[in-house]
């Protein structure tokens, strides 16, 4: 068919093939043209030389490594181009031959020769505008010529050492590359317009195939050179100008790279004070350049964070769309290239969103990345971290399971999973299994130490929920053994020392606990839980004044810690008197209000605008305080209280919703539980002051928050017991035990109320349940002794009294178990 085409038609077909870079077809047509029109031999030779050069470049990117190959393979091509460039009878071919010849010299490493060739061609004197009719291929040659000049100047040594000359050379390089970029973007826009009008769309398999490595370098290098020269504002401006160019299919991958690079510059090199706002006016007057987005409806980021996030979301959209899902060997290199681009974007997105505490959005982004992240550990692990921060712990543990499958020897993953199981999911057996995995596989002494610490925490927590005394004691011994091993593996790890001291304190080995907690504070003197434990150990030795001094010192470092303040209030009640303790409670209510306000404005995507880092840190601290304090004062060391608290919370919400005036409360339930704990402590203080009406008011405040809480029923019973209304008190304590069978205080006071009602058999049963739930409660043992004595069991009563007195000698002012057992 092509053989029947007329010479003029053949010429136009050849030009079309040049635009489409279809060199094989262009060569065939050129040979046919040579046969039909012998006088067109110059064009035929030109196409032969051009196709040979372009095919070489498509296989060998210009570099120092390919110079020798270019010198051996392109000699004939060089001669052809040189001959055509000297033939001034074919002006256009002669001109373009000079441009191609410069390109060939660049490939051969003859940078000075390439510069001389470009200078002779006077290509920089060519005047045209966006409306000038130039072939697309000619535009590309012009763009490449500017780029080659700039790249040759970069590689050519400057004879002068003058700073002025050096600066002039740098500006000349930037100018060349900038012009190359502008003309190249215009070429790509015109090329797509041409292809759309002709109904032909060529989609490259590789992102650089259409643009070409020379042009790609020129576009990306210009803003980087500005920044290297200390002209940050111009560099950012150049990035923005390039991104404002109207997008075409062949610039999408380039846009992804530019958006990622600009986001990285804004993240690393710009702060809020030095941020340069976006201007929609062109950064320079340029007659030749790509079409840009214009109009009043454009979205313009108002600050640094908005711009970074917009850039990364654009880059993410392109990266996820361009992800290669085909996992065949042929596409392996392309798939890895696309994945690495996407991974870099997700890392930057993580930095940006974490700074603004937008964990839900981050988790959603990683969920989108899952479709092309098969067997990619880094993305799966980041996904798990984002879910943990977003509070989606049940999903996070599933993702960590997958991470463990991908990297079975990664100890960090196992320790993360163990921490989730202990601190959030209360799956102690699973947490122990994760800890054992690390111990079985890890050789690093520090990680082994932390793994044994995690194992000890698991055994200790499991012991807390075990009902059988023999099994509980066995678990406590296993926990102690794990903590001792952890300490032996890393003698200077404060965390191992702290947990060892806490376990010894729970087992009432007070002198040894003192030694280890002091060592923990030696290696980290600001560890709040070690300070708190030392204060409680002092109270177990009845050194209340010293404990109060220590609590005051700890509060100077952590003035907003409510758990320390509650212990302080308990101490003040004994050392100074209940009135002073009331003052501390007022301070606690004020602090609760501040914490609650921060917690209510939790920075979620649907509630409030993004927070700054300080607010996020405050909210994190508030959440830690809430989580630490929420179970405090429950009077139970058993994990049954966890299930009970969840049930009573649900029942309380249902009971509250039955009220026609019910309105959902802002903030987390843990925050309101914290307030309830403060009111209940106030009620206890008022009972000690014999102010039952004020105690009733405090209980009523708590009832409004959680009407079906076991602690509310317990405190109602306490007030009624103080008023000697034993039958009503009995009902309240029974209700409390019905909701939480492991609530030691309720069991103890139920036993005493039954004793006062002369129901000593039932009282014995309740008190035995209390000492079984908490064998270290001296009050329960002493009360059981009183009841057994009434029943005539004098020997058993004596044993109970002896046990109670023994425990009382080492009993702290509040249970050691109020200190959280955390892996940090």
FENFENDA-V243866 format. One record per backbone hydrogen bond with DSSP energy under -0.5 kcal/mol. CO is the residue of the C=O (numbers start at 1). NH is the residue of the N-H. If there is no record, write none. Layout:
co: {CO,CO}
nh: {NH,NH}
//
This chain:
co: {1,2,6,7,8,9,10,11,12,13,14,15,16,17,18,21,22,23,24,25,26,27,28,29,30,31,32,33,37,38,40,41,42,43,44,45,46,47,48,49,50,51,52,53,54,55,56,63,63,64,66,67,68,69,70,74,75,76,77,78,79,80,81,82,83,84,86,87,89,90,91,92,93,94,95,96,97,98,99,100,101,102,103,104,105,106,109,110,111,112,113,114,115,116,117,118,118,119,122,123,126,129,132,135,136,137,138,139,140,141,142,143,144,145,146,147,148,149,150,151,152,162,163,164,165,166,167,168,169,170,171,172,173,174,175,176,177,178,179,180,181,182,183,184,185,186,187,188,189,190,191,192,193,194,195,195,196,201,202,206,206,207,208,212,213,214,215,216,217,218,219,220,221,222,223,224,225,226,227,230,231,232,233,234,235,236,237,238,239,240,241,242,244,248,249,251,252,253,254,255,256,257,258,259,260,261,262,263,264,265,266,271,275,284,287,287,291,295,298,299,303,304,305,306,307,308,309,310,311,312,313,314,315,316,317,318,323,328,329,331,332,333,334,335,336,337,338,339,340,341,342,343,344,345,346,347,348,349,350,351,352,353,354,356,357,358,359,360,361,362,363,364,365,366,367,368,369,370,373,375,376,377,378,379,380,381,382,383,384,385,386,387,388,391,392,393,394,395,396,397,398,399,400,401,402,403,407,409,410,411,412,413,414,415,416,417,418,419,420,420,421,421,426,427,428,429,430,431,432,433,434,435,436,437,438,444,445,446,447,448,449,450,451,452,453,454,455,456,457,458,459,460,461,462,462,463,468,469,470,471,472,473,474,475,476,477,478,479,480,481,482,483,484,485,486,490,492,493,494,495,496,497,498,499,500,501,502,503,504,505,508,509,510,511,512,513,514,515,516,517,518,519,520,524,526,527,528,529,530,531,532,533,534,535,536,537,538,538,539,542,543,544,545,546,547,548,549,550,551,552,553,554,558,560,561,562,563,564,565,566,567,568,569,570,571,572,572,577,577,578,579,580,581,582,583,584,585,586,587,588,589,590,591,592,593,594,595,596,597,600,604,604,612,613,614,615,616,617,618,619,620,621,622,623,624,625,626,627,629,631,635,638,639,639,640,641,642,643,644,645,646,647,648,649,650,651,652,653,654,656,659,668,669,670,671,672,673,674,675,676,677,678,679,680,681,682,683,684,685,686,687,690,691,692,693,694,695,696,697,698,699,700,701,702,702,706,709,710,711,712,713,714,715,716,717,718,719,720,721,724,725,726,727,728,729,730,731,732,733,734,735,736,740,742,743,744,745,746,747,748,749,750,751,752,753,754,755,758,759,760,761,762,763,764,765,766,767,768,769,770,774,776,777,778,779,780,781,782,783,784,785,786,787,788,788,789,792,793,794,795,796,797,798,799,800,801,802,803,804,805,807,808,815,816,818,820}
nh: {4,5,10,11,12,13,14,15,16,17,18,19,20,22,21,23,26,27,28,29,30,31,32,33,34,35,36,37,40,41,44,45,46,47,48,49,50,51,52,53,54,55,56,57,58,59,60,66,67,67,70,71,72,73,74,78,79,80,81,82,83,84,85,86,87,87,88,90,91,94,95,96,97,98,99,100,101,102,103,104,105,106,107,108,110,109,111,114,115,116,117,118,119,120,121,122,123,122,125,126,128,132,134,139,140,141,142,143,144,145,146,147,148,149,150,151,152,153,154,155,156,166,167,168,169,170,171,172,173,174,175,176,177,178,179,180,181,182,183,184,185,186,187,188,189,190,191,192,193,194,195,196,197,198,199,200,199,203,204,209,210,211,212,216,217,218,219,220,221,222,223,224,225,226,227,228,229,231,230,232,235,236,237,238,239,240,241,242,243,244,245,245,293,251,252,255,256,257,258,259,260,261,262,263,264,265,266,267,268,269,270,275,277,286,130,289,246,298,300,301,307,308,309,310,311,312,313,314,315,316,317,318,319,320,321,322,325,331,332,335,336,337,338,339,340,341,342,343,344,345,346,347,348,349,350,351,352,353,354,355,356,358,357,611,359,362,363,364,365,366,367,368,369,370,370,371,372,373,376,377,380,381,382,383,384,385,386,387,388,389,390,392,391,393,396,397,398,399,400,401,402,403,404,405,406,407,410,411,414,415,416,417,418,419,420,421,422,423,424,425,426,427,428,431,432,433,434,435,436,437,438,439,440,441,442,448,449,450,451,452,453,454,455,456,457,458,459,460,461,462,463,464,465,465,466,466,472,473,474,475,476,477,478,479,480,481,482,483,484,485,486,487,488,489,490,493,494,497,498,499,500,501,502,503,504,505,506,507,509,508,510,513,514,515,516,517,518,519,520,521,522,523,524,527,528,531,532,533,534,535,536,537,538,539,540,541,541,543,542,544,547,548,549,550,551,552,553,554,555,556,557,558,561,562,565,566,567,568,569,570,571,572,573,574,575,576,577,580,581,582,583,584,585,586,587,588,589,590,591,592,593,594,595,596,597,598,599,600,601,602,607,608,616,617,618,619,620,621,622,623,624,625,626,627,628,629,630,631,632,634,744,641,642,643,644,645,646,647,648,649,650,651,652,653,654,655,656,657,658,659,662,672,673,674,675,676,677,678,679,680,681,682,683,684,685,686,687,688,689,691,690,692,695,696,697,698,699,700,701,702,703,704,705,705,706,709,713,714,715,716,717,718,719,720,721,722,723,725,724,726,729,730,731,732,733,734,735,736,737,738,739,740,743,744,747,748,749,750,751,752,753,754,755,756,757,759,758,760,763,764,765,766,767,768,769,770,771,772,773,774,777,778,781,782,783,784,785,786,787,788,789,790,791,792,793,792,794,797,798,799,800,801,802,803,804,805,806,807,808,809,810,811,818,819,820,822}
//
